[in-house]
Amino acid sequence: MWIVVAVFAFLHWDFWLWDDTTLWFGFLPVGLAYHAFYSLAAGLLWWLFIRVAWPEHVERWARGEGGEGEP
């Protein structure tokens, strides 16, 4: 998962679009469109990380069901 985060950090720079003056749909700069899609993808990525890697013992503790770390 850390490798995916590093790749997303690299993709955030989007240096390949710095000089691109293309407009999508006649009004949307390509850099802004890229970052809109990038933001959606990053949100989906974090949702996936939470679904896959969120520690279940924290949820049990928050619900008061015991678990690790509870005295």
CHARMM internal coordinates of N, CA and C (Angstrom, degrees):
IC EDIT
DIST 1 N 1 CA 1.4474
DIST 1 CA 1 C 1.5230
ANGL 1 N 1 CA 1 C 111.01
DIST 1 C 2 N 1.3242
ANGL 1 CA 1 C 2 N 116.49
DIHE 1 N 1 CA 1 C 2 N -33.86
DIST 2 N 2 CA 1.4695
ANGL 1 C 2 N 2 CA 118.94
DIHE 1 CA 1 C 2 N 2 CA 178.99
DIST 2 CA 2 C 1.5271
ANGL 2 N 2 CA 2 C 111.43
DIHE 1 C 2 N 2 CA 2 C -66.27
DIST 2 C 3 N 1.3112
ANGL 2 CA 2 C 3 N 117.07
DIHE 2 N 2 CA 2 C 3 N -31.91
DIST 3 N 3 CA 1.4686
ANGL 2 C 3 N 3 CA 119.82
DIHE 2 CA 2 C 3 N 3 CA 177.34
DIST 3 CA 3 C 1.5260
ANGL 3 N 3 CA 3 C 109.89
DIHE 2 C 3 N 3 CA 3 C -66.17
DIST 3 C 4 N 1.3199
ANGL 3 CA 3 C 4 N 117.15
DIHE 3 N 3 CA 3 C 4 N -41.03
DIST 4 N 4 CA 1.4653
ANGL 3 C 4 N 4 CA 120.77
DIHE 3 CA 3 C 4 N 4 CA 177.89
DIST 4 CA 4 C 1.5276
ANGL 4 N 4 CA 4 C 110.08
DIHE 3 C 4 N 4 CA 4 C -63.16
DIST 4 C 5 N 1.3182
ANGL 4 CA 4 C 5 N 117.67
DIHE 4 N 4 CA 4 C 5 N -40.96
DIST 5 N 5 CA 1.4655
ANGL 4 C 5 N 5 CA 121.00
DIHE 4 CA 4 C 5 N 5 CA 177.26
DIST 5 CA 5 C 1.5341
ANGL 5 N 5 CA 5 C 110.09
DIHE 4 C 5 N 5 CA 5 C -62.13
DIST 5 C 6 N 1.3226
ANGL 5 CA 5 C 6 N 117.54
DIHE 5 N 5 CA 5 C 6 N -41.84
DIST 6 N 6 CA 1.4681
ANGL 5 C 6 N 6 CA 120.91
DIHE 5 CA 5 C 6 N 6 CA 178.37
DIST 6 CA 6 C 1.5224
ANGL 6 N 6 CA 6 C 110.85
DIHE 5 C 6 N 6 CA 6 C -63.92
DIST 6 C 7 N 1.3244
ANGL 6 CA 6 C 7 N 117.72
DIHE 6 N 6 CA 6 C 7 N -40.68
DIST 7 N 7 CA 1.4617
ANGL 6 C 7 N 7 CA 120.78
DIHE 6 CA 6 C 7 N 7 CA 177.82
DIST 7 CA 7 C 1.5261
ANGL 7 N 7 CA 7 C 110.11
DIHE 6 C 7 N 7 CA 7 C -64.17
DIST 7 C 8 N 1.3324
ANGL 7 CA 7 C 8 N 117.50
DIHE 7 N 7 CA 7 C 8 N -43.04
DIST 8 N 8 CA 1.4631
ANGL 7 C 8 N 8 CA 120.12
DIHE 7 CA 7 C 8 N 8 CA 177.41
DIST 8 CA 8 C 1.5294
ANGL 8 N 8 CA 8 C 111.54
DIHE 7 C 8 N 8 CA 8 C -63.00
DIST 8 C 9 N 1.3200
ANGL 8 CA 8 C 9 N 117.42
DIHE 8 N 8 CA 8 C 9 N -37.67
DIST 9 N 9 CA 1.4676
ANGL 8 C 9 N 9 CA 120.14
DIHE 8 CA 8 C 9 N 9 CA 177.23
DIST 9 CA 9 C 1.5271
ANGL 9 N 9 CA 9 C 110.02
DIHE 8 C 9 N 9 CA 9 C -62.90
DIST 9 C 10 N 1.3160
ANGL 9 CA 9 C 10 N 116.84
DIHE 9 N 9 CA 9 C 10 N -41.57
DIST 10 N 10 CA 1.4642
ANGL 9 C 10 N 10 CA 120.09
DIHE 9 CA 9 C 10 N 10 CA 177.92
DIST 10 CA 10 C 1.5248
ANGL 10 N 10 CA 10 C 110.59
DIHE 9 C 10 N 10 CA 10 C -65.04
DIST 10 C 11 N 1.3214
ANGL 10 CA 10 C 11 N 117.46
DIHE 10 N 10 CA 10 C 11 N -43.83
DIST 11 N 11 CA 1.4605
ANGL 10 C 11 N 11 CA 120.96
DIHE 10 CA 10 C 11 N 11 CA -179.21
DIST 11 CA 11 C 1.5251
ANGL 11 N 11 CA 11 C 112.31
DIHE 10 C 11 N 11 CA 11 C -65.25
DIST 11 C 12 N 1.3157
ANGL 11 CA 11 C 12 N 117.60
DIHE 11 N 11 CA 11 C 12 N -22.51
DIST 12 N 12 CA 1.4617
ANGL 11 C 12 N 12 CA 120.83
DIHE 11 CA 11 C 12 N 12 CA 179.98
DIST 12 CA 12 C 1.5199
ANGL 12 N 12 CA 12 C 111.94
DIHE 11 C 12 N 12 CA 12 C -65.92
DIST 12 C 13 N 1.3267
ANGL 12 CA 12 C 13 N 118.07
DIHE 12 N 12 CA 12 C 13 N -26.36
DIST 13 N 13 CA 1.4690
ANGL 12 C 13 N 13 CA 121.01
DIHE 12 CA 12 C 13 N 13 CA -178.57
DIST 13 CA 13 C 1.5154
ANGL 13 N 13 CA 13 C 112.38
DIHE 12 C 13 N 13 CA 13 C -68.67
DIST 13 C 14 N 1.2873
ANGL 13 CA 13 C 14 N 118.95
DIHE 13 N 13 CA 13 C 14 N -32.48
DIST 14 N 14 CA 1.4718
ANGL 13 C 14 N 14 CA 127.00
DIHE 13 CA 13 C 14 N 14 CA 179.68
DIST 14 CA 14 C 1.5370
ANGL 14 N 14 CA 14 C 113.67
DIHE 13 C 14 N 14 CA 14 C 38.17
DIST 14 C 15 N 1.3183
ANGL 14 CA 14 C 15 N 116.63
DIHE 14 N 14 CA 14 C 15 N 46.48
DIST 15 N 15 CA 1.4666
ANGL 14 C 15 N 15 CA 120.76
DIHE 14 CA 14 C 15 N 15 CA -179.55
DIST 15 CA 15 C 1.5219
ANGL 15 N 15 CA 15 C 112.37
DIHE 14 C 15 N 15 CA 15 C -63.26
DIST 15 C 16 N 1.3118
ANGL 15 CA 15 C 16 N 118.61
DIHE 15 N 15 CA 15 C 16 N -19.05
DIST 16 N 16 CA 1.4639
ANGL 15 C 16 N 16 CA 121.37
DIHE 15 CA 15 C 16 N 16 CA -179.74
DIST 16 CA 16 C 1.5303
ANGL 16 N 16 CA 16 C 111.71
DIHE 15 C 16 N 16 CA 16 C -75.48
DIST 16 C 17 N 1.3262
ANGL 16 CA 16 C 17 N 118.13
DIHE 16 N 16 CA 16 C 17 N -10.17
DIST 17 N 17 CA 1.4673
ANGL 16 C 17 N 17 CA 121.53
DIHE 16 CA 16 C 17 N 17 CA 179.16
DIST 17 CA 17 C 1.5267
ANGL 17 N 17 CA 17 C 113.28
DIHE 16 C 17 N 17 CA 17 C -107.07
DIST 17 C 18 N 1.3002
ANGL 17 CA 17 C 18 N 118.04
DIHE 17 N 17 CA 17 C 18 N 1.21
DIST 18 N 18 CA 1.4632
ANGL 17 C 18 N 18 CA 120.36
DIHE 17 CA 17 C 18 N 18 CA -173.89
DIST 18 CA 18 C 1.5297
ANGL 18 N 18 CA 18 C 113.04
DIHE 17 C 18 N 18 CA 18 C -58.44
DIST 18 C 19 N 1.3135
ANGL 18 CA 18 C 19 N 117.86
DIHE 18 N 18 CA 18 C 19 N -38.96
DIST 19 N 19 CA 1.4628
ANGL 18 C 19 N 19 CA 121.16
DIHE 18 CA 18 C 19 N 19 CA -176.60
DIST 19 CA 19 C 1.5262
ANGL 19 N 19 CA 19 C 113.15
DIHE 18 C 19 N 19 CA 19 C -101.75
DIST 19 C 20 N 1.3184
ANGL 19 CA 19 C 20 N 117.52
DIHE 19 N 19 CA 19 C 20 N 6.65
DIST 20 N 20 CA 1.4640
ANGL 19 C 20 N 20 CA 121.67
DIHE 19 CA 19 C 20 N 20 CA -178.09
DIST 20 CA 20 C 1.5310
ANGL 20 N 20 CA 20 C 109.60
DIHE 19 C 20 N 20 CA 20 C -83.96
DIST 20 C 21 N 1.3220
ANGL 20 CA 20 C 21 N 116.90
DIHE 20 N 20 CA 20 C 21 N 120.19
DIST 21 N 21 CA 1.4725
ANGL 20 C 21 N 21 CA 121.47
DIHE 20 CA 20 C 21 N 21 CA -179.05
DIST 21 CA 21 C 1.5348
ANGL 21 N 21 CA 21 C 112.28
DIHE 20 C 21 N 21 CA 21 C -103.49
DIST 21 C 22 N 1.3233
ANGL 21 CA 21 C 22 N 116.31
DIHE 21 N 21 CA 21 C 22 N 16.39
DIST 22 N 22 CA 1.4578
ANGL 21 C 22 N 22 CA 121.22
DIHE 21 CA 21 C 22 N 22 CA 179.99
DIST 22 CA 22 C 1.5260
ANGL 22 N 22 CA 22 C 110.78
DIHE 21 C 22 N 22 CA 22 C -64.33
DIST 22 C 23 N 1.3306
ANGL 22 CA 22 C 23 N 115.50
DIHE 22 N 22 CA 22 C 23 N 141.32
DIST 23 N 23 CA 1.4581
ANGL 22 C 23 N 23 CA 121.39
DIHE 22 CA 22 C 23 N 23 CA 174.76
DIST 23 CA 23 C 1.5235
ANGL 23 N 23 CA 23 C 108.83
DIHE 22 C 23 N 23 CA 23 C -110.42
DIST 23 C 24 N 1.3332
ANGL 23 CA 23 C 24 N 116.56
DIHE 23 N 23 CA 23 C 24 N 130.86
DIST 24 N 24 CA 1.4638
ANGL 23 C 24 N 24 CA 121.07
DIHE 23 CA 23 C 24 N 24 CA 174.35
DIST 24 CA 24 C 1.5169
ANGL 24 N 24 CA 24 C 107.69
DIHE 23 C 24 N 24 CA 24 C -89.50
DIST 24 C 25 N 1.2888
ANGL 24 CA 24 C 25 N 116.67
DIHE 24 N 24 CA 24 C 25 N 137.13
DIST 25 N 25 CA 1.4604
ANGL 24 C 25 N 25 CA 123.50
DIHE 24 CA 24 C 25 N 25 CA -179.90
DIST 25 CA 25 C 1.5314
ANGL 25 N 25 CA 25 C 112.09
DIHE 24 C 25 N 25 CA 25 C 59.39
DIST 25 C 26 N 1.3207
ANGL 25 CA 25 C 26 N 116.68
DIHE 25 N 25 CA 25 C 26 N 19.02
DIST 26 N 26 CA 1.4518
ANGL 25 C 26 N 26 CA 121.59
DIHE 25 CA 25 C 26 N 26 CA 177.16
DIST 26 CA 26 C 1.5107
ANGL 26 N 26 CA 26 C 116.08
DIHE 25 C 26 N 26 CA 26 C 82.02
DIST 26 C 27 N 1.3452
ANGL 26 CA 26 C 27 N 118.76
DIHE 26 N 26 CA 26 C 27 N -4.39
DIST 27 N 27 CA 1.4641
ANGL 26 C 27 N 27 CA 119.66
DIHE 26 CA 26 C 27 N 27 CA -177.28
DIST 27 CA 27 C 1.5273
ANGL 27 N 27 CA 27 C 114.42
DIHE 26 C 27 N 27 CA 27 C -143.08
DIST 27 C 28 N 1.3203
ANGL 27 CA 27 C 28 N 118.37
DIHE 27 N 27 CA 27 C 28 N -17.03
DIST 28 N 28 CA 1.4610
ANGL 27 C 28 N 28 CA 121.77
DIHE 27 CA 27 C 28 N 28 CA -172.64
DIST 28 CA 28 C 1.5287
ANGL 28 N 28 CA 28 C 110.66
DIHE 27 C 28 N 28 CA 28 C -100.79
DIST 28 C 29 N 1.3458
ANGL 28 CA 28 C 29 N 118.33
DIHE 28 N 28 CA 28 C 29 N 114.28
DIST 29 N 29 CA 1.4537
ANGL 28 C 29 N 29 CA 119.92
DIHE 28 CA 28 C 29 N 29 CA 178.46
DIST 29 CA 29 C 1.5334
ANGL 29 N 29 CA 29 C 110.87
DIHE 28 C 29 N 29 CA 29 C -60.02
DIST 29 C 30 N 1.3210
ANGL 29 CA 29 C 30 N 115.98
DIHE 29 N 29 CA 29 C 30 N 141.91
DIST 30 N 30 CA 1.4579
ANGL 29 C 30 N 30 CA 120.72
DIHE 29 CA 29 C 30 N 30 CA -174.60
DIST 30 CA 30 C 1.5329
ANGL 30 N 30 CA 30 C 111.37
DIHE 29 C 30 N 30 CA 30 C -60.90
DIST 30 C 31 N 1.3177
ANGL 30 CA 30 C 31 N 118.38
DIHE 30 N 30 CA 30 C 31 N -34.73
DIST 31 N 31 CA 1.4632
ANGL 30 C 31 N 31 CA 120.94
DIHE 30 CA 30 C 31 N 31 CA 178.53
DIST 31 CA 31 C 1.5181
ANGL 31 N 31 CA 31 C 112.20
DIHE 30 C 31 N 31 CA 31 C -65.16
DIST 31 C 32 N 1.3207
ANGL 31 CA 31 C 32 N 117.11
DIHE 31 N 31 CA 31 C 32 N -39.59
DIST 32 N 32 CA 1.4625
ANGL 31 C 32 N 32 CA 121.12
DIHE 31 CA 31 C 32 N 32 CA 178.12
DIST 32 CA 32 C 1.5257
ANGL 32 N 32 CA 32 C 110.55
DIHE 31 C 32 N 32 CA 32 C -68.89
DIST 32 C 33 N 1.3288
ANGL 32 CA 32 C 33 N 116.97
DIHE 32 N 32 CA 32 C 33 N -41.12
DIST 33 N 33 CA 1.4664
ANGL 32 C 33 N 33 CA 120.96
DIHE 32 CA 32 C 33 N 33 CA 177.29
DIST 33 CA 33 C 1.5222
ANGL 33 N 33 CA 33 C 110.26
DIHE 32 C 33 N 33 CA 33 C -63.10
DIST 33 C 34 N 1.3376
ANGL 33 CA 33 C 34 N 116.40
DIHE 33 N 33 CA 33 C 34 N -41.54
DIST 34 N 34 CA 1.4626
ANGL 33 C 34 N 34 CA 120.39
DIHE 33 CA 33 C 34 N 34 CA 178.40
DIST 34 CA 34 C 1.5292
ANGL 34 N 34 CA 34 C 110.18
DIHE 33 C 34 N 34 CA 34 C -58.88
DIST 34 C 35 N 1.3210
ANGL 34 CA 34 C 35 N 116.65
DIHE 34 N 34 CA 34 C 35 N -46.31
DIST 35 N 35 CA 1.4674
ANGL 34 C 35 N 35 CA 119.62
DIHE 34 CA 34 C 35 N 35 CA -177.98
DIST 35 CA 35 C 1.5248
ANGL 35 N 35 CA 35 C 112.47
DIHE 34 C 35 N 35 CA 35 C -71.03
DIST 35 C 36 N 1.3117
ANGL 35 CA 35 C 36 N 118.02
DIHE 35 N 35 CA 35 C 36 N -27.98
DIST 36 N 36 CA 1.4619
ANGL 35 C 36 N 36 CA 120.22
DIHE 35 CA 35 C 36 N 36 CA 174.31
DIST 36 CA 36 C 1.5295
ANGL 36 N 36 CA 36 C 109.69
DIHE 35 C 36 N 36 CA 36 C -65.09
DIST 36 C 37 N 1.3233
ANGL 36 CA 36 C 37 N 116.72
DIHE 36 N 36 CA 36 C 37 N -48.37
DIST 37 N 37 CA 1.4673
ANGL 36 C 37 N 37 CA 120.19
DIHE 36 CA 36 C 37 N 37 CA 177.31
DIST 37 CA 37 C 1.5183
ANGL 37 N 37 CA 37 C 111.72
DIHE 36 C 37 N 37 CA 37 C -66.27
DIST 37 C 38 N 1.3314
ANGL 37 CA 37 C 38 N 116.78
DIHE 37 N 37 CA 37 C 38 N -36.85
DIST 38 N 38 CA 1.4587
ANGL 37 C 38 N 38 CA 121.45
DIHE 37 CA 37 C 38 N 38 CA 177.91
DIST 38 CA 38 C 1.5326
ANGL 38 N 38 CA 38 C 110.06
DIHE 37 C 38 N 38 CA 38 C -61.68
DIST 38 C 39 N 1.3230
ANGL 38 CA 38 C 39 N 116.77
DIHE 38 N 38 CA 38 C 39 N -42.51
DIST 39 N 39 CA 1.4640
ANGL 38 C 39 N 39 CA 120.62
DIHE 38 CA 38 C 39 N 39 CA 179.86
DIST 39 CA 39 C 1.5286
ANGL 39 N 39 CA 39 C 111.36
DIHE 38 C 39 N 39 CA 39 C -64.54
DIST 39 C 40 N 1.3133
ANGL 39 CA 39 C 40 N 117.08
DIHE 39 N 39 CA 39 C 40 N -41.51
DIST 40 N 40 CA 1.4631
ANGL 39 C 40 N 40 CA 120.27
DIHE 39 CA 39 C 40 N 40 CA 176.18
DIST 40 CA 40 C 1.5331
ANGL 40 N 40 CA 40 C 111.08
DIHE 39 C 40 N 40 CA 40 C -62.45
DIST 40 C 41 N 1.3274
ANGL 40 CA 40 C 41 N 116.39
DIHE 40 N 40 CA 40 C 41 N -43.72
DIST 41 N 41 CA 1.4621
ANGL 40 C 41 N 41 CA 120.48
DIHE 40 CA 40 C 41 N 41 CA 179.51
DIST 41 CA 41 C 1.5252
ANGL 41 N 41 CA 41 C 111.13
DIHE 40 C 41 N 41 CA 41 C -64.87
DIST 41 C 42 N 1.3361
ANGL 41 CA 41 C 42 N 117.27
DIHE 41 N 41 CA 41 C 42 N -39.90
DIST 42 N 42 CA 1.4627
ANGL 41 C 42 N 42 CA 120.44
DIHE 41 CA 41 C 42 N 42 CA 178.31
DIST 42 CA 42 C 1.5283
ANGL 42 N 42 CA 42 C 110.84
DIHE 41 C 42 N 42 CA 42 C -65.18
DIST 42 C 43 N 1.3193
ANGL 42 CA 42 C 43 N 117.25
DIHE 42 N 42 CA 42 C 43 N -40.06
DIST 43 N 43 CA 1.4621
ANGL 42 C 43 N 43 CA 120.14
DIHE 42 CA 42 C 43 N 43 CA 176.46
DIST 43 CA 43 C 1.5224
ANGL 43 N 43 CA 43 C 112.00
DIHE 42 C 43 N 43 CA 43 C -62.28
DIST 43 C 44 N 1.3199
ANGL 43 CA 43 C 44 N 116.90
DIHE 43 N 43 CA 43 C 44 N -43.52
DIST 44 N 44 CA 1.4624
ANGL 43 C 44 N 44 CA 120.85
DIHE 43 CA 43 C 44 N 44 CA 176.78
DIST 44 CA 44 C 1.5241
ANGL 44 N 44 CA 44 C 111.65
DIHE 43 C 44 N 44 CA 44 C -64.05
DIST 44 C 45 N 1.3293
ANGL 44 CA 44 C 45 N 115.76
DIHE 44 N 44 CA 44 C 45 N -37.77
DIST 45 N 45 CA 1.4627
ANGL 44 C 45 N 45 CA 120.06
DIHE 44 CA 44 C 45 N 45 CA 178.71
DIST 45 CA 45 C 1.5258
ANGL 45 N 45 CA 45 C 110.82
DIHE 44 C 45 N 45 CA 45 C -63.48
DIST 45 C 46 N 1.3283
ANGL 45 CA 45 C 46 N 117.38
DIHE 45 N 45 CA 45 C 46 N -45.29
DIST 46 N 46 CA 1.4633
ANGL 45 C 46 N 46 CA 119.66
DIHE 45 CA 45 C 46 N 46 CA 179.61
DIST 46 CA 46 C 1.5196
ANGL 46 N 46 CA 46 C 110.92
DIHE 45 C 46 N 46 CA 46 C -66.14
DIST 46 C 47 N 1.3377
ANGL 46 CA 46 C 47 N 118.05
DIHE 46 N 46 CA 46 C 47 N -37.33
DIST 47 N 47 CA 1.4548
ANGL 46 C 47 N 47 CA 120.87
DIHE 46 CA 46 C 47 N 47 CA 176.32
DIST 47 CA 47 C 1.5262
ANGL 47 N 47 CA 47 C 109.62
DIHE 46 C 47 N 47 CA 47 C -60.46
DIST 47 C 48 N 1.3352
ANGL 47 CA 47 C 48 N 116.34
DIHE 47 N 47 CA 47 C 48 N -43.43
DIST 48 N 48 CA 1.4626
ANGL 47 C 48 N 48 CA 120.56
DIHE 47 CA 47 C 48 N 48 CA 178.46
DIST 48 CA 48 C 1.5190
ANGL 48 N 48 CA 48 C 111.25
DIHE 47 C 48 N 48 CA 48 C -63.22
DIST 48 C 49 N 1.3244
ANGL 48 CA 48 C 49 N 117.85
DIHE 48 N 48 CA 48 C 49 N -43.93
DIST 49 N 49 CA 1.4701
ANGL 48 C 49 N 49 CA 121.27
DIHE 48 CA 48 C 49 N 49 CA 178.44
DIST 49 CA 49 C 1.5254
ANGL 49 N 49 CA 49 C 110.91
DIHE 48 C 49 N 49 CA 49 C -59.46
DIST 49 C 50 N 1.3260
ANGL 49 CA 49 C 50 N 116.56
DIHE 49 N 49 CA 49 C 50 N -42.40
DIST 50 N 50 CA 1.4608
ANGL 49 C 50 N 50 CA 119.91
DIHE 49 CA 49 C 50 N 50 CA -179.79
DIST 50 CA 50 C 1.5215
ANGL 50 N 50 CA 50 C 110.70
DIHE 49 C 50 N 50 CA 50 C -65.33
DIST 50 C 51 N 1.3217
ANGL 50 CA 50 C 51 N 117.17
DIHE 50 N 50 CA 50 C 51 N -42.30
DIST 51 N 51 CA 1.4660
ANGL 50 C 51 N 51 CA 120.85
DIHE 50 CA 50 C 51 N 51 CA 179.55
DIST 51 CA 51 C 1.5288
ANGL 51 N 51 CA 51 C 111.68
DIHE 50 C 51 N 51 CA 51 C -65.17
DIST 51 C 52 N 1.3224
ANGL 51 CA 51 C 52 N 117.51
DIHE 51 N 51 CA 51 C 52 N -35.50
DIST 52 N 52 CA 1.4692
ANGL 51 C 52 N 52 CA 121.58
DIHE 51 CA 51 C 52 N 52 CA -174.48
DIST 52 CA 52 C 1.5201
ANGL 52 N 52 CA 52 C 112.20
DIHE 51 C 52 N 52 CA 52 C -89.82
DIST 52 C 53 N 1.3235
ANGL 52 CA 52 C 53 N 117.83
DIHE 52 N 52 CA 52 C 53 N -41.40
DIST 53 N 53 CA 1.4618
ANGL 52 C 53 N 53 CA 120.13
DIHE 52 CA 52 C 53 N 53 CA -167.17
DIST 53 CA 53 C 1.5245
ANGL 53 N 53 CA 53 C 115.02
DIHE 52 C 53 N 53 CA 53 C -114.55
DIST 53 C 54 N 1.3191
ANGL 53 CA 53 C 54 N 119.09
DIHE 53 N 53 CA 53 C 54 N 2.70
DIST 54 N 54 CA 1.4590
ANGL 53 C 54 N 54 CA 120.05
DIHE 53 CA 53 C 54 N 54 CA -179.44
DIST 54 CA 54 C 1.5278
ANGL 54 N 54 CA 54 C 109.30
DIHE 53 C 54 N 54 CA 54 C -67.94
DIST 54 C 55 N 1.3294
ANGL 54 CA 54 C 55 N 118.25
DIHE 54 N 54 CA 54 C 55 N 129.80
DIST 55 N 55 CA 1.4661
ANGL 54 C 55 N 55 CA 120.21
DIHE 54 CA 54 C 55 N 55 CA -177.33
DIST 55 CA 55 C 1.5349
ANGL 55 N 55 CA 55 C 111.97
DIHE 54 C 55 N 55 CA 55 C -70.32
DIST 55 C 56 N 1.3012
ANGL 55 CA 55 C 56 N 116.71
DIHE 55 N 55 CA 55 C 56 N 120.52
DIST 56 N 56 CA 1.4586
ANGL 55 C 56 N 56 CA 122.23
DIHE 55 CA 55 C 56 N 56 CA -177.75
DIST 56 CA 56 C 1.5295
ANGL 56 N 56 CA 56 C 111.97
DIHE 55 C 56 N 56 CA 56 C -64.01
DIST 56 C 57 N 1.3362
ANGL 56 CA 56 C 57 N 117.79
DIHE 56 N 56 CA 56 C 57 N -31.80
DIST 57 N 57 CA 1.4678
ANGL 56 C 57 N 57 CA 118.61
DIHE 56 CA 56 C 57 N 57 CA -178.99
DIST 57 CA 57 C 1.5312
ANGL 57 N 57 CA 57 C 111.70
DIHE 56 C 57 N 57 CA 57 C -64.52
DIST 57 C 58 N 1.3132
ANGL 57 CA 57 C 58 N 117.74
DIHE 57 N 57 CA 57 C 58 N -27.10
DIST 58 N 58 CA 1.4650
ANGL 57 C 58 N 58 CA 120.48
DIHE 57 CA 57 C 58 N 58 CA 176.46
DIST 58 CA 58 C 1.5309
ANGL 58 N 58 CA 58 C 109.63
DIHE 57 C 58 N 58 CA 58 C -68.03
DIST 58 C 59 N 1.3152
ANGL 58 CA 58 C 59 N 117.03
DIHE 58 N 58 CA 58 C 59 N -40.87
DIST 59 N 59 CA 1.4609
ANGL 58 C 59 N 59 CA 120.68
DIHE 58 CA 58 C 59 N 59 CA 177.93
DIST 59 CA 59 C 1.5212
ANGL 59 N 59 CA 59 C 111.24
DIHE 58 C 59 N 59 CA 59 C -64.65
DIST 59 C 60 N 1.3239
ANGL 59 CA 59 C 60 N 117.53
DIHE 59 N 59 CA 59 C 60 N -42.12
DIST 60 N 60 CA 1.4664
ANGL 59 C 60 N 60 CA 120.23
DIHE 59 CA 59 C 60 N 60 CA 178.11
DIST 60 CA 60 C 1.5236
ANGL 60 N 60 CA 60 C 110.37
DIHE 59 C 60 N 60 CA 60 C -62.76
DIST 60 C 61 N 1.3145
ANGL 60 CA 60 C 61 N 116.72
DIHE 60 N 60 CA 60 C 61 N -41.78
DIST 61 N 61 CA 1.4697
ANGL 60 C 61 N 61 CA 121.27
DIHE 60 CA 60 C 61 N 61 CA 179.04
DIST 61 CA 61 C 1.5355
ANGL 61 N 61 CA 61 C 110.38
DIHE 60 C 61 N 61 CA 61 C -62.98
DIST 61 C 62 N 1.3502
ANGL 61 CA 61 C 62 N 116.84
DIHE 61 N 61 CA 61 C 62 N -42.90
DIST 62 N 62 CA 1.4664
ANGL 61 C 62 N 62 CA 120.80
DIHE 61 CA 61 C 62 N 62 CA -178.81
DIST 62 CA 62 C 1.5286
ANGL 62 N 62 CA 62 C 111.56
DIHE 61 C 62 N 62 CA 62 C -65.90
DIST 62 C 63 N 1.3157
ANGL 62 CA 62 C 63 N 117.27
DIHE 62 N 62 CA 62 C 63 N -31.82
DIST 63 N 63 CA 1.4582
ANGL 62 C 63 N 63 CA 120.75
DIHE 62 CA 62 C 63 N 63 CA 178.25
DIST 63 CA 63 C 1.5346
ANGL 63 N 63 CA 63 C 111.99
DIHE 62 C 63 N 63 CA 63 C -82.92
DIST 63 C 64 N 1.3423
ANGL 63 CA 63 C 64 N 117.04
DIHE 63 N 63 CA 63 C 64 N -4.79
DIST 64 N 64 CA 1.4528
ANGL 63 C 64 N 64 CA 120.89
DIHE 63 CA 63 C 64 N 64 CA 179.41
DIST 64 CA 64 C 1.5176
ANGL 64 N 64 CA 64 C 113.80
DIHE 63 C 64 N 64 CA 64 C 78.56
DIST 64 C 65 N 1.3177
ANGL 64 CA 64 C 65 N 116.12
DIHE 64 N 64 CA 64 C 65 N 24.12
DIST 65 N 65 CA 1.4564
ANGL 64 C 65 N 65 CA 120.73
DIHE 64 CA 64 C 65 N 65 CA -178.18
DIST 65 CA 65 C 1.5226
ANGL 65 N 65 CA 65 C 113.70
DIHE 64 C 65 N 65 CA 65 C -95.64
DIST 65 C 66 N 1.3105
ANGL 65 CA 65 C 66 N 116.65
DIHE 65 N 65 CA 65 C 66 N 11.55
DIST 66 N 66 CA 1.4708
ANGL 65 C 66 N 66 CA 119.04
DIHE 65 CA 65 C 66 N 66 CA -177.65
DIST 66 CA 66 C 1.5068
ANGL 66 N 66 CA 66 C 109.67
DIHE 65 C 66 N 66 CA 66 C 87.87
DIST 66 C 67 N 1.2973
ANGL 66 CA 66 C 67 N 116.28
DIHE 66 N 66 CA 66 C 67 N -151.40
DIST 67 N 67 CA 1.4509
ANGL 66 C 67 N 67 CA 120.79
DIHE 66 CA 66 C 67 N 67 CA -179.04
DIST 67 CA 67 C 1.5104
ANGL 67 N 67 CA 67 C 110.97
DIHE 66 C 67 N 67 CA 67 C 107.91
DIST 67 C 68 N 1.2887
ANGL 67 CA 67 C 68 N 115.31
DIHE 67 N 67 CA 67 C 68 N -172.52
DIST 68 N 68 CA 1.4629
ANGL 67 C 68 N 68 CA 120.69
DIHE 67 CA 67 C 68 N 68 CA -178.21
DIST 68 CA 68 C 1.5082
ANGL 68 N 68 CA 68 C 111.36
DIHE 67 C 68 N 68 CA 68 C -64.65
DIST 68 C 69 N 1.3068
ANGL 68 CA 68 C 69 N 115.69
DIHE 68 N 68 CA 68 C 69 N 144.33
DIST 69 N 69 CA 1.4533
ANGL 68 C 69 N 69 CA 121.15
DIHE 68 CA 68 C 69 N 69 CA 174.48
DIST 69 CA 69 C 1.5161
ANGL 69 N 69 CA 69 C 114.64
DIHE 68 C 69 N 69 CA 69 C 82.70
DIST 69 C 70 N 1.3094
ANGL 69 CA 69 C 70 N 117.80
DIHE 69 N 69 CA 69 C 70 N -1.65
DIST 70 N 70 CA 1.4606
ANGL 69 C 70 N 70 CA 119.95
DIHE 69 CA 69 C 70 N 70 CA 179.53
DIST 70 CA 70 C 1.5302
ANGL 70 N 70 CA 70 C 109.34
DIHE 69 C 70 N 70 CA 70 C -92.77
DIST 70 C 71 N 1.3167
ANGL 70 CA 70 C 71 N 117.51
DIHE 70 N 70 CA 70 C 71 N 133.31
DIST 71 N 71 CA 1.4813
ANGL 70 C 71 N 71 CA 119.43
DIHE 70 CA 70 C 71 N 71 CA -178.62
DIST 71 CA 71 C 1.5108
ANGL 71 N 71 CA 71 C 112.55
DIHE 70 C 71 N 71 CA 71 C -69.31
END
COOR INIT
IC SEED 1 N 1 CA 1 C
IC BUILD
